[in-house]
């Protein structure tokens, strides 16, 4: 059974940084993409960033471009989201997900999901 476990969330002030990690177990991924999504209170879950497992191409939502960096470590079967210059509007539950297919921005394309980690940014 595939499990994704997020860690690294917390409460920070505006302008601070956080690094989220996502550890995968139960399957060694050899292709596809790892993505990060977030859901703020009262809002729908939205795409944040994704990285292709082979090649390492990265994709970002406009709202985080230039502030967030996604990466992966294939050997560790893990992914990361470095979040800099955090803003109060980044407050949300952040979810790690894995997509064994090709489409990476659509939530419905992802096969496996973590339970989420809370990120709270105070002003």
N, C-alpha and C positions, 0 to 999 in steps of 0.2 A: 504494500500500500504506500503510495507516494504521500509524503508529508512535506509541507513547507512551513518553516518556523521563522517568523520575523523577530528581530530584537533591535534595541537601540533607541526606541522612542523615549519621550520624556517631556518635561516642562522646561522651556527655555525662554529667554527674552528676545525681543525683536533684534535682528542683526546677528544673533548667535548662529552656531552651526550644530548639526547633528549628523551622525552616520548610521543609517539603517542597514541591517544585515538580513539576509534570507538564506537559511540553510536548508537544502533539499535532502531528503532521505527516502529510501525505498526504491529508487531508480537512479541510474546514472544517465544524465541527459547528454546526448551527443549531437543534437540539432534542435532547432526551434528558437524560442526567445523567452527571456525572463522579463517580466514587466512589473511596474509598480503603479498601483492605482490608489486613490484616496477618496474618502467620503467624509464630508463635513456635516455637522448637524443640520438636518432639514434639507439636505441636498442629495442629488444622485451621485453615485460613485463615478469618478472621472479618471481618465488616463493621465498619468504623470510622465512616465518614461519607460523605455524598453531597450533591451540590448539583444542582438542576435547571438545565439550561443556559438555559432561558427562565424568567424569573420569579425565579430565584435561591433558591427554597425550599431549606432545609437540613435534614438528618436526621443524627442521631448515635446511636451505640451508647451505652447507659447508662454504660459504663465510661469514656467520654471526655467525656461531656457536661459543659460548664462549664470544661473544660481545653483542648479542641481547637476550632479554628474552621476550617471549610472555606470556600473562596471560589473564584471563577473570574473570568477576564478573557476575555470572548468575543472581543474584538478580537485578542487574542494567541493565541487557541485554547489557553489554558492554565488550569490549576487549581493550587490551593495548599492546604496543610494546615498551619496554625499550631498547634504543639503546645507548650503551656505546662505548668508544674508536672509535668514528666515524672517517672514512677515506674519502678522497675526492671521492673515487670510490663508496661510498654509496650515492652520490648525485643522486637523482631521485625523481619522483613523487611516493608517497607511497599510495597504495590502500588497503582498508579494504574490505573483502568479506566474505560472509557466504555460507556455503555448507550444505545443509540438508541431504546429502548422506554420503557415506563412503570414497570415494577417495578424498584425500586432497591436493595432490601436483599439480594436473593438473588444470590449469586455467579454462578449460571448465567444470569442475565439480561444479563450484560455481554458485549459483543461484542468489545471490544479491551482488551488488557492490556499494561502495561509489564513490564519485567524485574525490577523491585523495587529498593529501596534499603534498606540495613541501618541500623537505629536501635538503638543499644545504650545503655542507661541504667544507670550503676553506682550502687550504694548508698553 
